[in-house]
Amino acid sequence: VLKAEYFSPWRGEQQMYKLDIGWPKTPEHFTGQTFCVAVDSLHGLVYVGQRGDNVPKVLVFSEEGYFLYAWNDTVEMPHGIFVWNTETESSVWITDVGTGKYGHTVKQYSPLGKLMQVLGTPGNAGSSLIPLQFDQPAEIFVEETGEIYVVDGDGGMNNRLLKLSDDYKEIWLTGTNGSGIGQFQIPHSVTVDAFGRVWVADRGNKRIQVFDKVTGEWLGSWSGCFSEEGPYSVRFTADYKYLIVAQLNINRLAILAAPSVGSIGDCVMVHSVQLADETKPHLVDVDMRSGAIYVAEIGAQQVQKYVPL
């Protein structure tokens, strides 16, 4: 009853998304806990990172839902995943929060799983004094220019947002553990909008914080939409009009109005997608061509696809 009351502002409103029940064609390929998903909009591919013993850590599907292949080398515990495309090449970035010989790193792979680059010292949890020493790095976002944003700590000793150049040098670094302006408690997801701003899901503080991508300056924060549950994932729709936010423990995707240039203002939830109980949406990604949302669900151990209506 409470849930129905809470959703009353949207009752009768037209749905914005519907579940694609035919994706993927063969869900039995999900054999572990599906923590993250990344869309390669250019090539029509969907990468899924999963955890578990003796399971392939990365699964690759077509956007139609056909399973293509899997790979497993040098990935211990994937947390976040991101596909980066240029005109000539494509690569897959993964944040690894494992505690073994491959963990505490951010790694770049070829689409077929060949390891190309390792940031961090594998197996060594870092301190915030050293930029490229990670402790459970949660997620990465890479711009077309090759500039990189990393949120570093999924519960480790670091609580920070780091921007790197395309040759992996520190441009700026912000954040310490805390609840003040520019501080974090589990910065869990990061994305960049079309207006030069970096958006971070500050999960433990139940807010989203926004920064200038050039200077790292704090621009504002949203907390009003997250009294029930902190944001786990932040991704923009293809037109940058909305921000899609996963809320794990209440099994919800919140769709927030995204401000264009100017003031960040207060958050406004324009819609929501209520998922089944115990689905536990962890991280999401958006196909910037079709607008489809892919949701990595660690409770349901699957990735689901929602298509815009």
Salt bridges, closest charged atoms under 4 A:
GLU13 OE2 - HIS271 ND1 2.90
ASP40 OD2 - HIS43 ND1 2.83
GLU63 OE2 - ARG289 NH2 3.50
ASP96 OD2 - LYS107 NZ 2.77
ASP135 OD1 - HIS104 ND1 3.71
GLU139 OE2 - ARG235 NH2 3.28
GLU143 OE2 - LYS213 NZ 2.83
GLU147 OE1 - LYS163 NZ 3.48
ASP152 OD2 - ARG160 NE 2.87
ASP154 OD2 - HIS79 NE2 3.26
ASP154 OD1 - HIS188 NE2 3.60
ASP154 OD1 - ARG203 NH1 3.69
ASP193 OD2 - ARG197 NE 2.74
ASP202 OD2 - ARG207 NE 2.73
GLU228 OE1 - ARG252 NH1 3.53
ASP277 OD1 - LYS3 NZ 3.54
GLU278 OE1 - LYS280 NZ 3.73
ASP285 OD1 - ARG235 NE 3.06
